[in-house]
Amino acid sequence: MRIGELAEATGVSSRSLRYYEEHGLIRSERTSGGWRDFDPSMVDRVVMIQHLFAAGLGSSTIDQVLPCLDATPEERNGEMERLFAEQAERLAAKQRDIERERETLQALRRETALPRVTP
């Protein structure tokens, strides 16, 4: 499967697929003409990578998660759960930061909405 076919099958741009390959998230063979040739199983892998990015995981974390997905449940050894728990905590921390920023902004809006008294 050529890169354009994989892009069409997954809805992911060829540029993104090249990025995934550069970072070791997907693999291809090269034809004698130098074209990338992807195994059809890469369709499911690319879809999973998209889900992982949508969950806020970075490519380095995704690189750690993918072997867990390929492993048997016994081999996973809780690694994937640990990575997901770490991401959930990062998201919770971001959410707390956003809430503090929102509260600060609301306080500023209230303060600036007060009529000014001139002596």
Secondary structure, DSSP 4 states (H G I P E B T S, - for coil): --HHHHHHHHT--HHHHHHHHHTTSS--EE-TTS-EE--TTHHHHHHHHHHHHHTT--HHHHHHHHHHHHS-HHHHTTHHHHHHHHHHHHHHHHHHHHHHHHHHHHHHHHHHHSPPP--
